[in-house]
Amino acid sequence: MTRRLLAEFLGTGLLVTVVVGSGIAAQRLSPDDVGLQLLQNSTATVLGLAVLILLFGPVSGAHLNPVVTLAGWWLGRRSGAGTSPTEVAAYVVAQGAGGIGGALLANVMFSVDAGLATTERTGTGLLVGEVVATAGLVLLIFALVRSGRSALVAPAVGAYIGAAYWFTSSTSFANPAVTVGRIFSDTFAGIAPSSAPAFVAAQVVGAAVGVLLVLALYPAPARVRL
């Protein structure tokens, strides 16, 4: 369990470092082109996320996301294939701490002054975007797991998040730990503390929608532990 929690802490932290760090780099390299900044940020996230899943997957399942952990518990609770409630709580704490640490690490690497983000991300459209992004992510992961294609999770999730950067209005946070982490960097990828609770709530709703879709499309019990 200690190794698994360390993997979730490091994996989530490095994910936020990739997101925030590439956002800072993009903002500095292309200061007058927001579209190019988003392209650079999303490309780094696609590659980084896939690598992190491959790196930490054999240790902890590479959830790197509280809603994935919760969905795995809910879907596997009857068959015994999922995590226990105690493990869920421990995973979520490790992921949240990792997310904050990852943002702080990116700040240090790029000499960004300490402080909370000031970028307000509000509006119904953005919240709907988070519901869609998170529902799709949960559906994708557990569709692959339940159909015996777990080896495809890393590239598929990376590709999905990269696409969702562009087809959702919110640029697809789709992860409460990443959302909390991004509060701690007042940069391109940051989110103001006042905006974060609504994003997290939308992600939880999206996860619930994703679970319902998994049960409708792939009702068989999970074949592997996640």
N, C-alpha and C positions, 0 to 999 in steps of 0.2 A: 504493500500500500504506500509506503514511503517513496518508493521509486515511481509509482504511478502519479502520486501528487506532485513530485518534483518534475515529472514530464509534463503534466498539465500546466504547472506554473511557468516553466521555461517555454513551452510551446506557445501558450497564450501571450506571454510577454514578448517573445520574438515576433509573433504575428503583429502585435501592436507596434513594435519597433519598425517592422517593415512598412506598415501602413503610414505611420506618422513620419518616419524618416524619409521615405520616398516622397511623401507629400511636401516636406520641407525642401528636399532637393529639387523637386519639380517647380516649386514656387520660386526658388532662386535661379534655376536654369532658364525658366520661361516666364519671367515676371509679367509679361503683357499678353499672355495667351492662356486663358483658363482652360480651354478645351485641351490644349497640349499638356497642361499640368495634370488634368484628369487622366489622360492617356498614359502618361508616365507613371502616375500613381497606381492606376489599375493594372498596368503590365507588371510592375514590381510585386503587387499583391498576388496576382495569379501565380507567378513563379514561386514566390516565397511560401504561400499557403500550401501548394502542392508538395514542396520539399519538406515543410514542417510536418505534414501528415505522414509522409513516408518515414521521416526521422523518428517521430514519437509514437506512431501508431502501434508498433509491436510492444511498447511498454504500457501505455495507458489507453489505447484505442484512439488517441489523438482527438478527443472531443473538442478541446480548445474553445468551448462555447457552452455556457450554462443551459441554453435551450436544447442543445443536442443531448447533453447529459440527462436533462429532465425527460426528453422524449424517449431516450433509450430505456430509462427506468420504467416509464409508463407502459411502453410497448412490450417490455420483457418481464413485467412484474408477475404475471401468472405462470409463465413457463420457467421462471428462475434464470433466464438468460441475461437479464439486465443487471444494472447496478442496484445495490441496496440503498434505502433512504439515507443511511449514515454515509455511505460512499458518495451519494449525490451531494450531500451537504459539504463534504470535504472537497470534492471536485470543484464545486462552485466557488468556495472560498479561495482555493488555489488559483483558479482561473481569474477571479477578480483581482487578487493581489498581483498576479502576473501581468494583467492588463495595465494596471497603474505603473508597475515597475518598467514595463516596456516603453510606455510614453515618456517616463522620466529619463530612461536610457537614450532615447532618440533626442530629447532635449539636450542632454549633455554632449552627445556626439556632434551636434550641429550648433553648439554654443547658444542655445535658445534660453532666454531668461525664464526662470521659474515663474509660474503663474497659471491660473485657470483660463480655459478657453473663453473667448468672448463671442464666438460665431453662433448666432441664434439660428436654429433650424426648426422652424415651426410651420404649421399649416396642415390641413387635412390631407392634402396631396402627398406630403412627405410621409405622414403616418401610414397612409394606404400603401405607399411604396415599401415601407418596412414590413408591413404584414405580408405583402406579396413576396418580397425577397426572402423572408424567414420561412414562410410556408414552402416555397420552392426548395430551399436548402434542406429542410427536414425531410421533405418528400424524396428528394434525390438520394440523400444518404441512405435512408432506410429502404428505399426501393432497391438500391444496389445490394445492400446487405441481405435483404429477404429473398432476393433472386439469385444469391450465390455469386455475385460479381463484386465482392468487397475489394478486390485488387484494383478496381477502377475508381475507387472513392477519391484517391488523391488527385489524379488529373481531372476527374469530373467536377469535383468541388471547386478546384482552382478555376476551371473554365467557367463554371456557373457564376461564381462571385465576380469574375472578370466581366462577364456579360451583364450581370446585374448592376454593376457600376454605371452602366450606360442605359439600361432599359427601365430602371426604377428612378423615380424622382428624388429619392433620398440618397442615391449612390450606394445603397445596399450595405448598411452597417451589419444588420442581421445577426447581431451578437451582443448580448448585454455586457459581457466583460470587455469587449472592444469599445463599446459605447462609453462605459465608465472610464476606461483608460484614456480615451481621447478627450475627456474633460481636462486632463492635466497637461495639455499642450496647446498654447494659444497660437496655432499655426494653421496651415491649409486644411489639415484633417481634423481640426478640433471641433468640439461641440460644447456650447455653453452649458453650465450645470442646470440652468433652468429648462433647457430643452431635453435633457437626457431622460428624465422620468417618463415622458410621453413616448420617447423612442423605445425604451425598454418595455413599456406596456404593450406597444404595438408588436414588438418582437415576440412577446409571450402569446399574444393573440395569434400571430402568424404561426408559431410553433404548434398551437392547438389545431389550427386549420390543417397544417401539414400532417399531424398525427391522424386526424380523421381521414385524410386522403390516403395515407398509408394503409389504414385499416380497410378502407373501401377497395383499394386496388391490389393490395398485397396482404390478405388476411392471415396467411400462414405465419406461425411463430418464427421469430428471427432464428437463423441457422448458425450464426456466430455471435459471440459476445461483442457488444459495442457499448 
